[in-house]
Amino acid sequence: MTIDIKTLENWLWEAACKIRGEIDASKYKEYILPLIFIKRLSDVFEDEVEKLSEEFGDKETVFQLIEADHSYVKFYIPEIARWEKIKKHPVHGLGMYLTDVVRAIAKENPKLQGVIDIVDFNATQAGKRIISDDRLHALINVLSRYRLGIKDVPPDIIGHAYEYLLRKFAEGSGQSAGEFYTPKEVGILIAKLLDPKPGQSIYDPCVGSAGLLIKNQLYFKEKYKNQKVADLKFYGQEILHFSFAMAKMNIFIHDMDAEIALGDTMNHPAFKKEDGSLMEFDLIATNPMWNQDFPQSVYENDPFNRFTFGFPPSSSADWGWIQHINASLKENGKAAIVLDTGSVSRGSGAEGSNRERDIRKKFVEQDLIEAVVLLPENLFYNTTAPGVIIILNKNKKHKNQILLINASEKFEKGRPKNVLAGIDEIAEVYHNWKEIEKFSRVITKEEAQKNDYNLSPSRYITIAQEEEVLSVDDAVVLVKEAEEERKRAEKELKEILEEALGIEI
């Protein structure tokens, strides 16, 4: 029986709710997502065995073939991990059994090592089981209700349901949600803005659960359906181990080929050429953590020569990320970067130098910024602040111009978060370079210069008669930067005095 998307979503959420309440909302995704993944792997394996049996005559022969050569199937599922065995296991000892299951799958499938085997279903906290065998048994009973095989659920449908669950988990995860989830509609908009072409490579240096890569693949498949074209090539890196595991599971669920690396992109970028320099990509889609703290040594000691536009303040790595992205783009490459609104305005109008404004100025002067889209408030799960999408383009069609789009009113009220609306309208305005009153405006490089390189769309496109007010986050970043500059000036003065007086102060 083929399951429709609504049934699938409701069923999987019902399963998740079986363990909801026993453990912290931000943690229970770590138990339910791997189990859904195991169910999918097991059911697909069963379907593959069935198909091979038609070719080779009987299941016994097929199992002998598969055990001798795992390449007959996409993932080899050992007997201990097949769903029929899992659902028949008694309640007592179920957590230990499931932990053995994920280890057995990882052992037989090197691709899944560090992905499926990171969960300990038998783990304890303060001497008590995090999730009891009773709850695990109830969860498995609900998951056993439907099959998730090839004939039951196409990759796109189960992928959609998996994304639905990620959104539901984000709703209960507070601040930590931003580590793994970018709202679906923002991802769809980014895919439409980037408009990937056959054979292109797409990279996300802060891949989270791989949502932005997946939205580009779904958009691409829809645009080129029934056409024989070269597929996209996907690359991503993630610093948090469980987010990395979610990304890998999400990629496999969507039946995509992608290279996802675990590690710290800013300090140790994973994708490099043979000569050790950074690998370059056609497109980049990313939502880095906003206003991240990085010590100056990250920029000062960079072996990849990424920060040639200047070192951002320690209080906000926004323009550090933009420089990494710029360095990772091919000669004709394009990037869509989701950041805090302050990234395009902080420091403008301030007396003296400001490091973020000075870096932004160089990007404008070198004609690398193509567009800035201001998003509505309360879209993102880790903040109520609006964000912006900054589009870098090394092959701009409209030279020395920047398109600004004020989409701050394009939303539908939602709980707990608003939902981005007007996606097609925003994409159409961008691709057709259109000016619409109270919505979009093209500015020249000279106009940006007159406004001290403030690229906030609300500066140029007024929707309501409201003054632009500095957000609390931006104010904190500016205060930290001022303090950093004060310390730097004091250090320089001390060095000058010591040299002049010949004594240590």
Buried (B, 14 or more C-beta within 10 A) or exposed (E): EEBEBEEBBEBBBEBBBBBBEBBEBBBBBBBBBBBBBBBBBBBBBBBBBBBBBEEBEEEEEBBEBBEEEEEBBBBBBBEBBBBEBBEEBEBEEBBEBBBBBBBBBBEBBEEBBBBBBBBBBBEEEEEEBBBBBBBBBBBBEBBBEBBBBBEBBEBBBBBBBBBBBBBBBBBBBEEBBBBBBBBBBBBBBBBBBBBBBEEBBBBBBBBBBBBBBBBBBBBBBEBBEEEEEEBBBBBBBBBBEBBBBBBBBBBBBBBBEBBBBBEEBBEEBBBEEEEEEBBBBBBBBBBBBBBBEBEEEBBEEBEEEBBEBBBBBBBBBBBBBBBBBBBBBBEEBBBBBBBBBBBBBBBBEBEEEBBBBBBBBBBBBEBBBBBBBBBBBBBBBBBEBBBBBBBBBBEBEEEEBBBBBBBBEBBEEEEEBBBBBBBEBBBEBBEEBBEEEEBBBBBEBEEBEEBBBBBBBBBBBEBEEEEEEEBEBBEBBBEBBBEBBEEEEEEEEEEEEEEEEEEEE
